């Protein structure tokens, strides 16, 4: 059997309670500067973001970071179905992944979360026994109820295209969930418990105190200010003592485009932010 080239990504399954989680580890190609755990986004955004996540992992590995990508319970190539996924179960997956990274590298941990994965990373950091040294947020989703409502609207749009009855809107879909029934949305069957957990998310409770945070917002054109939601949350967090840097990067919203797209400037900006953090530590 031929050996994988030095520095090649290492795929493996991480054993956890109740199953296995597919992981891809990118070992550092230079003197190790730190460990990074990538927290992927929700549902189909995961698949649309894989190329961007892979580019970032390779760039960080080349800079001396060990990067672990993990498919959470019911997602990607991990065991379980999406309907089995629960918010706290995903946090346990991150705990197991962080422990694996610590055993492998013994280096300070940075979390990188995209979209709803950013909220999951923040919530994990808030409750973990071993909090990270820093957090990177890519276009974070911090208002859970609004995000979930938008997700449910994709079901309404699909029903409309199929000629179904959409008169009741999201209220009817939420009533179905309130009765304890699962709901199929955009090919994903979601459980009411997961929806309730996402609905409960809010930016105040997720404020990451005591560690540096690098928040990246993507913009389609230069000169455009960050969204009012990002600006307001940044103001709130700084008032709470969060060490926050809010930065804007030009590029497409790769997690939402129908065709696979990437943002090289985001890769470079993230590498630069982590270099700043490591040099300052």
C-alpha positions in Angstrom: 0.0 0.0 0.0 1.4 3.4 -0.9 1.9 5.9 1.9 0.1 9.3 1.9 2.4 12.2 1.1 3.7 14.2 4.1 1.2 16.8 5.1 -1.7 15.2 3.2 -5.1 15.5 5.0 -5.8 12.5 7.2 -9.4 11.2 7.1 -10.7 9.1 10.0 -13.8 8.4 12.0 -13.9 9.6 15.6 -15.7 7.4 18.0 -18.3 9.1 20.2 -21.2 7.9 22.2 -23.8 6.4 19.9 -21.7 6.5 16.7 -18.9 7.9 14.6 -18.1 11.3 13.3 -16.2 11.7 10.0 -13.1 13.9 10.5 -10.4 15.3 8.2 -7.2 16.4 9.9 -4.8 18.8 8.2 -1.5 18.4 10.0 0.8 21.5 10.3 3.4 21.7 7.5 5.7 23.9 9.6 6.5 24.3 13.3 3.1 24.0 15.0 1.6 27.3 16.0 -1.7 26.1 17.2 -4.8 24.0 16.7 -8.0 25.0 15.0 -11.4 23.3 15.0 -13.8 24.2 12.2 -17.5 24.2 13.0 -19.6 23.9 9.9 -22.9 25.6 9.1 -26.4 24.3 9.0 -28.0 21.9 6.5 -27.2 22.5 2.8 -24.9 25.4 3.7 -22.4 22.7 4.9 -22.1 21.3 1.4 -21.9 24.6 -0.4 -19.1 25.7 2.0 -16.9 22.6 1.8 -14.6 24.1 -0.9 -14.0 27.3 1.1 -13.4 25.3 4.3 -10.9 23.1 2.5 -9.0 26.1 1.1 -8.8 27.6 4.6 -7.7 24.4 6.2 -4.9 24.0 3.7 -3.7 27.6 4.0 -3.6 27.4 7.8 -1.8 24.0 7.7 0.8 25.6 5.5 1.2 28.3 8.1 1.8 25.8 10.9 -1.7 25.2 12.3 -3.3 21.8 12.8 -6.8 22.0 11.5 -9.6 19.5 12.2 -12.9 19.4 10.2 -15.6 17.3 11.7 -19.0 16.4 10.3 -21.4 16.7 13.2 -24.1 14.1 14.1 -26.5 13.5 11.2 -24.4 15.7 8.9 -22.2 14.8 5.9 -20.5 11.5 6.2 -21.0 11.0 10.0 -23.4 8.4 11.4 -27.0 9.2 12.1 -29.7 11.1 10.2 -30.3 14.8 10.3 -33.6 14.2 12.2 -31.5 12.6 15.0 -29.4 15.8 15.4 -29.7 17.8 18.6 -27.9 21.0 19.6 -26.4 19.6 22.8 -25.3 16.5 20.9 -23.4 18.7 18.4 -21.7 20.4 21.4 -20.6 17.0 22.6 -19.2 16.2 19.2 -17.1 19.4 19.4 -15.9 18.4 22.9 -14.7 15.0 21.5 -13.1 16.7 18.5 -11.3 19.3 20.8 -10.1 16.5 23.0 -8.7 14.7 20.0 -6.9 17.8 18.8 -5.4 18.4 22.3 -4.1 14.8 22.4 -2.6 15.1 19.0 -1.1 18.6 19.2 -1.2 19.8 22.8 -1.6 23.4 21.5 -4.1 26.2 22.3 -7.4 25.8 20.5 -9.0 28.2 18.2 -12.6 27.7 17.0 -13.7 28.8 13.5 -17.4 28.8 13.0 -19.4 29.7 9.9 -23.0 31.0 10.0 -25.0 28.9 12.5 -21.8 27.0 13.1 -20.5 30.3 14.6 -23.3 30.3 17.1 -22.6 26.7 17.9 -18.9 27.5 18.4 -19.8 30.4 20.8 -22.2 28.3 22.8 -19.6 25.5 23.0 -17.0 28.0 24.2 -19.4 29.3 26.8 -20.1 25.9 28.4 -17.0 23.8 27.7 -14.7 22.7 30.5 -11.7 23.7 28.3 -12.6 27.0 26.6 -10.7 28.0 23.5 -7.9 30.6 23.3 -9.6 32.5 20.4 -12.7 32.4 18.2 -13.1 33.2 14.5 -16.6 34.0 13.2 -17.5 33.9 9.6 -20.8 35.8 8.9 -22.2 34.5 12.2 -25.9 33.8 12.7 -26.7 35.0 16.3 -30.5 35.5 16.1 -31.7 31.9 16.1 -35.4 32.5 15.6 -35.0 34.7 12.6 -32.6 32.2 11.0 -35.0 29.3 11.6 -37.9 31.2 10.2 -35.9 31.9 7.1 -35.1 28.2 6.8 -38.7 27.3 7.1 -39.6 29.7 4.3 -37.6 27.5 1.9 -40.2 24.8 2.6 -43.0 27.3 1.7 -41.2 28.3 -1.5 -40.8 24.6 -2.5 -44.5 24.0 -1.8 -45.4 27.0 -3.9 -43.4 25.7 -6.9 -45.1 22.3 -6.5 -48.5 23.9 -6.5 -49.2 23.2 -2.8 -51.1 25.3 -0.3 -48.9 28.0 1.3 -51.6 30.2 2.7 -50.7 29.4 6.4 -47.0 30.2 6.0 -44.5 29.6 8.7 -47.1 29.8 11.4 -48.5 26.4 10.2 -45.1 24.9 10.0 -44.2 26.0 13.5 -47.6 24.7 14.7 -46.6 21.3 13.3 -43.3 21.5 15.2 -45.1 22.6 18.4 -47.1 19.3 18.2 -43.9 17.4 18.4 -43.9 16.4 14.8 -40.8 16.5 12.6 -40.7 18.6 9.5 -39.0 18.1 6.1 -37.4 21.3 4.8 -35.2 21.4 1.7 -34.5 17.7 1.9 -33.7 17.8 5.6 -36.0 16.4 8.3 -35.7 18.5 11.4 -36.7 17.6 14.9 -38.7 20.1 17.1 -36.0 19.9 19.8 -33.3 21.1 17.4 -35.6 23.9 16.2 -36.3 25.0 19.8 -32.6 25.1 20.6 -31.9 27.3 17.6 -34.8 29.6 18.3 -33.5 30.2 21.8 -30.1 31.6 20.5 -29.5 35.3 21.1 -26.4 37.5 20.8 -26.3 38.6 24.4 -26.1 35.1 25.9 -23.5 34.1 23.3 -21.2 37.0 24.0 -17.7 35.4 24.4 -16.0 37.1 27.3 -12.4 36.7 28.2 -10.9 35.7 24.8 -10.2 37.5 21.5 -12.8 37.2 18.8 -12.3 37.9 15.1 -15.6 38.5 13.2 -15.6 38.6 9.4 -18.5 39.9 7.4 -18.6 39.5 3.6 -19.5 42.3 1.3 -20.2 42.2 -2.4 -18.8 45.7 -3.0 -16.3 48.0 -1.4 -17.4 50.9 0.7 -20.4 49.1 2.0 -20.7 49.3 5.8 -21.3 46.1 7.9 -24.9 45.1 8.4 -26.8 46.9 11.2 -27.2 43.6 13.0 -23.5 43.1 13.0 -22.8 46.7 14.1 -25.4 46.5 16.9 -24.1 43.2 18.2 -20.5 44.4 18.0 -21.5 47.5 20.1 -23.3 45.3 22.6 -20.4 42.8 22.9 -17.8 45.5 23.4 -19.9 47.1 26.1 -19.8 43.7 27.8 -16.1 43.6 27.6 -15.6 41.3 24.6 -12.3 41.6 22.8 -13.8 41.9 19.4 -12.4 42.8 16.0 -15.1 43.2 13.3 -13.6 43.1 9.8 -15.1 43.2 6.4 -13.9 41.2 3.4 -15.0 41.5 -0.2 -16.4 38.3 -1.7 -19.5 36.1 -2.5 -21.7 34.5 0.1 -20.3 31.1 -0.8 -22.6 29.3 1.6 -25.7 30.4 -0.3 -24.7 30.5 -4.0 -26.3 27.8 -6.2 -22.9 26.9 -7.7 -19.7 26.4 -5.7 -18.0 29.7 -5.1 -15.0 30.7 -2.9 -13.6 33.9 -1.3 -9.8 33.8 -1.4 -9.6 37.2 0.5 -11.4 35.6 3.4 -8.8 32.8 3.5 -6.0 35.4 3.6 -7.7 37.6 6.2 -8.3 34.7 8.5 -4.7 33.5 8.2 -3.5 37.1 9.0 -5.8 37.3 12.0 -4.6 34.1 13.5 -1.0 35.1 12.9 -1.7 38.3 14.9 -3.3 36.3 17.7 -0.4 33.8 17.9 2.2 36.5 17.8 0.4 38.4 20.6 0.0 35.4 22.8 
